Structure formats: C-alpha cells, structure tokens
Amino acid sequence: QLRDDLLDAFGDPEKVGKQVGGDLRAGKKTWLLIRGLELARERGDDELRKELAKAPDARNVVAMIAKLDELGAREAVLEEIGRLEAIAMNELRSIRVPEERKTPLNSLAAMLMARVS
C-alpha cells in the first residue's frame, strides 16, 4: 500500500494508469500525507494543511507533491517501504518448507517490490 501511495503522488501517470495526486486531491489520509503533515508541523510549515482545508477541486496538487518532496516525506516513505520489505522477506525465508514451494511467493514479492512506476 505504501508503494501505491508513493506512485499515486510521484509516479508517471502513463505507467501508473491513473491521475497523479488523486489521493491528495481527495484528501485521503495516506501514510505519505500523514508523514508529510508531521514533518511540516515540526518545521512550522502549514502549506499542506492550508491546501487540505480547500475544496478538493481547488487544491494545488502539484504544489502539495512538491512540498511533500521538499519536506522529505518521499524519502521517508521509501525508507519505510524498504524496512517493511526486509521484514517480509526475512519472514518468507524463515518459513520451513522446501525452497521450490516458496518460488511462487518469492516471484510475486520480487514483482511487487520492483514496481516503481
């Protein structure tokens, strides 16, 4: 889900297959947005909060995405994705079954973790 939220804000719309920033426009409380708001509050920056106070169709999504990047929310979500993926792969490796039975799960995990656009 974190990767999907990241792609919603920073992905290539032609590759992602949806409008960039749709979650931000809708005001969805994604991990990315929540972390961005936390970072903004720490810095005394209220630009994101002001945009969220506007009606969805009046929000400047481009500015919101730029602000999330400037605040370090993009980097924070990438770090969290990496942390959670490492945990998941360690758990998969620890399952005590023959390796060939794990192959489909390993393949699926690799495909999902490689999804970057």
Phi and psi restraints in degrees (value plus and minus 20) as a CYANA .aco file:
   2 LEU   PHI     -80.8   -40.8
   2 LEU   PSI     -61.7   -21.7
   3 ARG   PHI     -84.0   -44.0
   3 ARG   PSI     -59.9   -19.9
   4 ASP   PHI     -83.2   -43.2
   4 ASP   PSI     -62.2   -22.2
   5 ASP   PHI     -83.1   -43.1
   5 ASP   PSI     -60.0   -20.0
   6 LEU   PHI     -83.9   -43.9
   6 LEU   PSI     -65.1   -25.1
   7 LEU   PHI     -85.8   -45.8
   7 LEU   PSI     -52.8   -12.8
   8 ASP   PHI     -80.0   -40.0
   8 ASP   PSI     -58.2   -18.2
   9 ALA   PHI    -108.9   -68.9
   9 ALA   PSI     -60.2   -20.2
  10 PHE   PHI    -136.8   -96.8
  10 PHE   PSI     -19.7    20.3
  11 GLY   PHI     -99.0   -59.0
  11 GLY   PSI     143.7   183.7
  12 ASP   PHI     -98.4   -58.4
  12 ASP   PSI      98.0   138.0
  13 PRO   PHI     -78.5   -38.5
  13 PRO   PSI     -50.3   -10.3
  14 GLU   PHI     -90.3   -50.3
  14 GLU   PSI     -53.3   -13.3
  15 LYS   PHI    -106.9   -66.9
  15 LYS   PSI     -55.8   -15.8
  16 VAL   PHI     -95.5   -55.5
  16 VAL   PSI     -52.2   -12.2
  17 GLY   PHI      63.8   103.8
  17 GLY   PSI      -0.4    39.6
  18 LYS   PHI    -172.9  -132.9
  18 LYS   PSI     146.5   186.5
  19 GLN   PHI     -84.9   -44.9
  19 GLN   PSI     111.0   151.0
  20 VAL   PHI     -87.8   -47.8
  20 VAL   PSI     115.2   155.2
  21 GLY   PHI      61.7   101.7
  21 GLY   PSI      -6.5    33.5
  22 GLY   PHI     -80.2   -40.2
  22 GLY   PSI     -58.8   -18.8
  23 ASP   PHI     -86.5   -46.5
  23 ASP   PSI     -59.1   -19.1
  24 LEU   PHI     -86.3   -46.3
  24 LEU   PSI     -64.4   -24.4
  25 ARG   PHI     -78.8   -38.8
  25 ARG   PSI     -60.5   -20.5
  26 ALA   PHI     -98.3   -58.3
  26 ALA   PSI     -31.5     8.5
  27 GLY   PHI      54.9    94.9
  27 GLY   PSI       3.2    43.2
  28 LYS   PHI     -83.9   -43.9
  28 LYS   PSI     115.9   155.9
  29 LYS   PHI    -103.6   -63.6
  29 LYS   PSI      52.6    92.6
  30 THR   PHI    -100.8   -60.8
  30 THR   PSI     143.5   183.5
  31 TRP   PHI     -77.2   -37.2
  31 TRP   PSI     -62.4   -22.4
  32 LEU   PHI     -78.7   -38.7
  32 LEU   PSI     -68.3   -28.3
  33 LEU   PHI     -88.1   -48.1
  33 LEU   PSI     -63.6   -23.6
  34 ILE   PHI     -80.9   -40.9
  34 ILE   PSI     -64.7   -24.7
  35 ARG   PHI     -84.5   -44.5
  35 ARG   PSI     -59.6   -19.6
  36 GLY   PHI     -80.7   -40.7
  36 GLY   PSI     -62.6   -22.6
  37 LEU   PHI     -85.0   -45.0
  37 LEU   PSI     -57.7   -17.7
  38 GLU   PHI     -83.5   -43.5
  38 GLU   PSI     -67.0   -27.0
  39 LEU   PHI     -83.7   -43.7
  39 LEU   PSI     -59.5   -19.5
  40 ALA   PHI     -83.4   -43.4
  40 ALA   PSI     -63.8   -23.8
  41 ARG   PHI     -81.6   -41.6
  41 ARG   PSI     -61.9   -21.9
  42 GLU   PHI     -79.5   -39.5
  42 GLU   PSI     -50.3   -10.3
  43 ARG   PHI    -118.5   -78.5
  43 ARG   PSI     -20.8    19.2
  44 GLY   PHI      51.0    91.0
  44 GLY   PSI       6.2    46.2
  45 ASP   PHI    -121.5   -81.5
  45 ASP   PSI     100.6   140.6
  46 ASP   PHI    -130.8   -90.8
  46 ASP   PSI      -3.9    36.1
  47 GLU   PHI     -80.9   -40.9
  47 GLU   PSI     -65.6   -25.6
  48 LEU   PHI     -82.9   -42.9
  48 LEU   PSI     -65.7   -25.7
  49 ARG   PHI     -79.9   -39.9
  49 ARG   PSI     -60.9   -20.9
  50 LYS   PHI     -83.8   -43.8
  50 LYS   PSI     -61.2   -21.2
  51 GLU   PHI     -85.1   -45.1
  51 GLU   PSI     -60.6   -20.6
  52 LEU   PHI     -87.2   -47.2
  52 LEU   PSI     -44.4    -4.4
  53 ALA   PHI     -94.1   -54.1
  53 ALA   PSI     -36.7     3.3
  54 LYS   PHI     -99.0   -59.0
  54 LYS   PSI     142.2   182.2
  55 ALA   PHI     -82.1   -42.1
  55 ALA   PSI     126.6   166.6
  56 PRO   PHI     -70.8   -30.8
  56 PRO   PSI     -62.0   -22.0
  57 ASP   PHI     -95.0   -55.0
  57 ASP   PSI     -30.2     9.8
  58 ALA   PHI    -119.1   -79.1
  58 ALA   PSI     -25.9    14.1
  59 ARG   PHI     -91.4   -51.4
  59 ARG   PSI     117.7   157.7
  60 ASN   PHI    -109.2   -69.2
  60 ASN   PSI      68.6   108.6
  61 VAL   PHI     -84.6   -44.6
  61 VAL   PSI     -56.3   -16.3
  62 VAL   PHI     -80.8   -40.8
  62 VAL   PSI     -64.4   -24.4
  63 ALA   PHI     -86.4   -46.4
  63 ALA   PSI     -57.1   -17.1
  64 MET   PHI     -84.4   -44.4
  64 MET   PSI     -63.1   -23.1
  65 ILE   PHI     -84.1   -44.1
  65 ILE   PSI     -63.6   -23.6
  66 ALA   PHI     -81.9   -41.9
  66 ALA   PSI     -59.6   -19.6
  67 LYS   PHI     -87.1   -47.1
  67 LYS   PSI     -62.4   -22.4
  68 LEU   PHI     -78.2   -38.2
  68 LEU   PSI     -62.0   -22.0
  69 ASP   PHI     -86.3   -46.3
  69 ASP   PSI     -66.1   -26.1
  70 GLU   PHI     -80.0   -40.0
  70 GLU   PSI     -59.2   -19.2
  71 LEU   PHI     -93.7   -53.7
  71 LEU   PSI     -36.8     3.2
  72 GLY   PHI      75.5   115.5
  72 GLY   PSI      -9.9    30.1
  73 ALA   PHI     -87.7   -47.7
  73 ALA   PSI     -56.0   -16.0
  74 ARG   PHI     -80.8   -40.8
  74 ARG   PSI     -68.0   -28.0
  75 GLU   PHI     -83.4   -43.4
  75 GLU   PSI     -58.8   -18.8
  76 ALA   PHI     -83.4   -43.4
  76 ALA   PSI     -61.2   -21.2
  77 VAL   PHI     -90.1   -50.1
  77 VAL   PSI     -55.7   -15.7
  78 LEU   PHI     -83.3   -43.3
  78 LEU   PSI     -60.1   -20.1
  79 GLU   PHI     -84.8   -44.8
  79 GLU   PSI     -62.6   -22.6
  80 GLU   PHI     -85.9   -45.9
  80 GLU   PSI     -60.1   -20.1
  81 ILE   PHI     -79.1   -39.1
  81 ILE   PSI     -67.2   -27.2
  82 GLY   PHI     -80.8   -40.8
  82 GLY   PSI     -61.9   -21.9
  83 ARG   PHI     -82.8   -42.8
  83 ARG   PSI     -67.1   -27.1
  84 LEU   PHI     -89.3   -49.3
  84 LEU   PSI     -56.3   -16.3
  85 GLU   PHI     -84.9   -44.9
  85 GLU   PSI     -59.5   -19.5
  86 ALA   PHI     -83.2   -43.2
  86 ALA   PSI     -62.1   -22.1
  87 ILE   PHI     -82.1   -42.1
  87 ILE   PSI     -66.3   -26.3
  88 ALA   PHI     -82.1   -42.1
  88 ALA   PSI     -63.8   -23.8
  89 MET   PHI     -88.2   -48.2
  89 MET   PSI     -55.9   -15.9
  90 ASN   PHI     -83.4   -43.4
  90 ASN   PSI     -60.4   -20.4
  91 GLU   PHI     -84.8   -44.8
  91 GLU   PSI     -62.2   -22.2
  92 LEU   PHI     -83.2   -43.2
  92 LEU   PSI     -62.3   -22.3
  93 ARG   PHI     -83.7   -43.7
  93 ARG   PSI     -50.5   -10.5
  94 SER   PHI    -100.4   -60.4
  94 SER   PSI     -30.2     9.8
  95 ILE   PHI     -86.7   -46.7
  95 ILE   PSI     109.0   149.0
  96 ARG   PHI    -111.9   -71.9
  96 ARG   PSI      56.8    96.8
  97 VAL   PHI    -158.8  -118.8
  97 VAL   PSI     141.5   181.5
  98 PRO   PHI     -76.5   -36.5
  98 PRO   PSI     121.9   161.9
  99 GLU   PHI     -75.3   -35.3
  99 GLU   PSI     -57.5   -17.5
 100 GLU   PHI     -83.2   -43.2
 100 GLU   PSI     -45.4    -5.4
 101 ARG   PHI     -96.0   -56.0
 101 ARG   PSI     -40.1    -0.1
 102 LYS   PHI    -107.2   -67.2
 102 LYS   PSI     -33.1     6.9
 103 THR   PHI     -73.3   -33.3
 103 THR   PSI     -67.2   -27.2
 104 PRO   PHI     -81.3   -41.3
 104 PRO   PSI     -59.6   -19.6
 105 LEU   PHI     -88.7   -48.7
 105 LEU   PSI     -60.0   -20.0
 106 ASN   PHI     -82.2   -42.2
 106 ASN   PSI     -61.2   -21.2
 107 SER   PHI     -84.5   -44.5
 107 SER   PSI     -64.7   -24.7
 108 LEU   PHI     -82.5   -42.5
 108 LEU   PSI     -65.3   -25.3
 109 ALA   PHI     -80.8   -40.8
 109 ALA   PSI     -63.5   -23.5
 110 ALA   PHI     -82.1   -42.1
 110 ALA   PSI     -61.6   -21.6
 111 MET   PHI     -83.6   -43.6
 111 MET   PSI     -65.0   -25.0
 112 LEU   PHI     -87.4   -47.4
 112 LEU   PSI     -59.0   -19.0
 113 MET   PHI     -92.6   -52.6
 113 MET   PSI     -43.3    -3.3
 114 ALA   PHI    -104.3   -64.3
 114 ALA   PSI     -28.7    11.3
 115 ARG   PHI     -88.2   -48.2
 115 ARG   PSI      87.6   127.6
 116 VAL   PHI    -145.4  -105.4
 116 VAL   PSI     -20.9    19.1
